[in-house]
Amino acid sequence: AEHAANMAQMHERDRARYNAMASKWFFAENNEDNGHDVVDLHGQSVREAIKHTGRATVNAVRWGEETLTIIVGKGQHSDNGVARLKPAVKQYLRTQGWLHQNDPTNAGRIVVDLSAGR
């Protein structure tokens, strides 16, 4: 039984490591052509999406952008078609005091108003 528990722990560590590698790859691929005013969170876990959102807002402010467009997707690939990223990112933005709204032309995007400060 101890051997099985050790194997399970080893597999869990491997899974976490591969997920982290995939997350980094997805993020790099999805954002390599974006400017400082856009961040694409497709393929990210909620935890990674929050981390990237924090970095992207700081970076966009540093570059003097007036808005930041966060691409969260519409949740079509989520379990049971229920979006997880959009509500989590919007909650994070609220807790950080950023004014934001859904992009009226694309339900899979959130636009953060950086010019108003927080």
C-alpha positions as CSV (number, residue, x, y, z in Angstrom):
1,A,0.0,0.0,0.0
2,E,2.9,2.4,0.8
3,H,4.4,1.7,-2.7
4,A,1.0,2.6,-4.3
5,A,0.8,5.8,-2.3
6,N,4.3,6.8,-3.3
7,M,3.5,6.0,-7.0
8,A,0.4,8.2,-6.8
9,Q,2.4,11.1,-5.3
10,M,5.0,10.7,-8.0
11,H,2.3,10.8,-10.7
12,E,0.6,13.8,-9.1
13,R,3.9,15.7,-9.2
14,D,4.4,14.7,-12.8
15,R,0.9,15.9,-13.7
16,A,1.4,19.2,-12.0
17,R,4.7,19.7,-13.7
18,Y,3.3,18.9,-17.2
19,N,0.3,21.1,-16.6
20,A,2.6,24.0,-15.7
21,M,4.7,23.4,-18.8
22,A,1.6,23.3,-21.0
23,S,0.3,26.5,-19.4
24,K,3.6,28.3,-20.1
25,W,3.6,27.0,-23.7
26,F,0.0,28.0,-24.3
27,F,0.5,31.5,-22.8
28,A,3.7,32.1,-24.9
29,E,2.0,30.9,-28.1
30,N,-1.2,32.9,-27.5
31,N,0.6,36.1,-26.6
32,E,3.7,36.3,-28.8
33,D,2.2,38.8,-31.2
34,N,0.1,40.8,-28.7
35,G,1.0,44.3,-27.6
36,H,1.1,45.5,-24.0
37,D,-2.7,46.2,-24.1
38,V,-3.8,42.6,-24.8
39,V,-3.4,39.4,-22.8
40,D,-4.8,36.0,-24.0
41,L,-5.7,33.6,-21.2
42,H,-6.9,30.7,-23.3
43,G,-5.7,27.3,-22.0
44,Q,-4.9,28.7,-18.5
45,S,-6.1,27.4,-15.2
46,V,-7.9,29.9,-13.0
47,R,-4.9,30.2,-10.8
48,E,-2.5,30.9,-13.8
49,A,-5.1,33.3,-15.3
50,I,-5.2,35.4,-12.2
51,K,-1.4,35.5,-12.0
52,H,-1.1,36.5,-15.7
53,T,-3.9,39.1,-15.2
54,G,-2.0,40.7,-12.4
55,R,1.2,40.9,-14.4
56,A,-0.6,42.2,-17.5
57,T,-2.2,45.1,-15.6
58,V,1.1,46.1,-14.1
59,N,2.8,45.8,-17.4
60,A,0.1,47.7,-19.4
61,V,0.2,50.6,-16.8
62,R,4.0,50.7,-17.0
63,W,3.7,51.0,-20.8
64,G,1.2,53.8,-20.5
65,E,-1.8,51.9,-22.0
66,E,-5.3,53.3,-21.4
67,T,-7.0,49.9,-21.6
68,L,-6.1,46.3,-21.3
69,T,-8.1,43.7,-23.2
70,I,-8.2,40.3,-21.5
71,I,-9.2,37.4,-23.7
72,V,-10.8,34.8,-21.5
73,G,-12.9,33.0,-24.1
74,K,-16.5,32.1,-23.9
75,G,-16.1,29.0,-21.8
76,Q,-17.1,26.7,-24.7
77,H,-14.2,24.3,-23.8
78,S,-14.9,24.3,-20.0
79,D,-16.5,21.4,-18.2
80,N,-20.2,21.4,-18.9
81,G,-19.7,24.5,-21.0
82,V,-19.6,26.7,-17.9
83,A,-17.0,29.5,-18.1
84,R,-14.6,29.5,-15.3
85,L,-12.0,32.1,-16.3
86,K,-14.2,35.0,-17.0
87,P,-16.0,35.1,-13.6
88,A,-12.7,34.4,-11.8
89,V,-10.8,37.2,-13.6
90,K,-13.7,39.6,-13.2
91,Q,-13.7,38.9,-9.4
92,Y,-10.0,39.4,-9.2
93,L,-10.3,42.8,-11.1
94,R,-13.0,43.8,-8.6
95,T,-10.9,42.9,-5.6
96,Q,-8.0,44.9,-7.1
97,G,-10.2,47.9,-7.8
98,W,-9.9,48.0,-11.6
99,L,-12.9,49.4,-13.5
100,H,-13.7,46.9,-16.3
101,Q,-16.6,45.7,-18.5
102,N,-17.4,43.0,-20.9
103,D,-16.4,43.9,-24.5
104,P,-19.7,44.7,-26.2
105,T,-18.5,43.2,-29.4
106,N,-17.0,40.0,-28.0
107,A,-18.4,38.1,-25.0
108,G,-15.0,36.3,-24.5
109,R,-13.2,39.5,-23.7
110,I,-13.0,41.9,-20.7
111,V,-11.8,45.5,-21.2
112,V,-10.0,47.1,-18.2
113,D,-10.0,50.9,-17.9
114,L,-6.4,51.7,-16.8
115,S,-6.8,55.4,-17.3
116,A,-9.1,55.8,-14.3
117,G,-6.5,54.4,-11.9
118,R,-8.0,52.3,-9.1
